[in-house]
Amino acid sequence: MTDSTKHILRQLIKIAVFILLILLLFLVGLVIGYGIIGDGKPLDVLKSGTWEHIFQFFK
């Protein structure tokens, strides 16, 4: 591989890791917000029924 290809690959890996960290922190925030600050069970926020109920408010 050339130096420019290695550089592009390194940048793409950094972007992918950054996006994964954002998603992980978003999920942690959902669990904390729903389960600890709110009165629900923390992992219930990850169930599809919870999201269907939330999206019904927007219809």
Residue pairs with C-beta under 8 A, 6 or more apart in sequence:
1 9
27 46
30 45
30 46
31 42
31 43
31 45
31 46
32 42
33 45
34 40
34 42
34 44
34 45
34 50
35 41
35 42
35 43
35 44
35 45
36 42
40 50
44 50
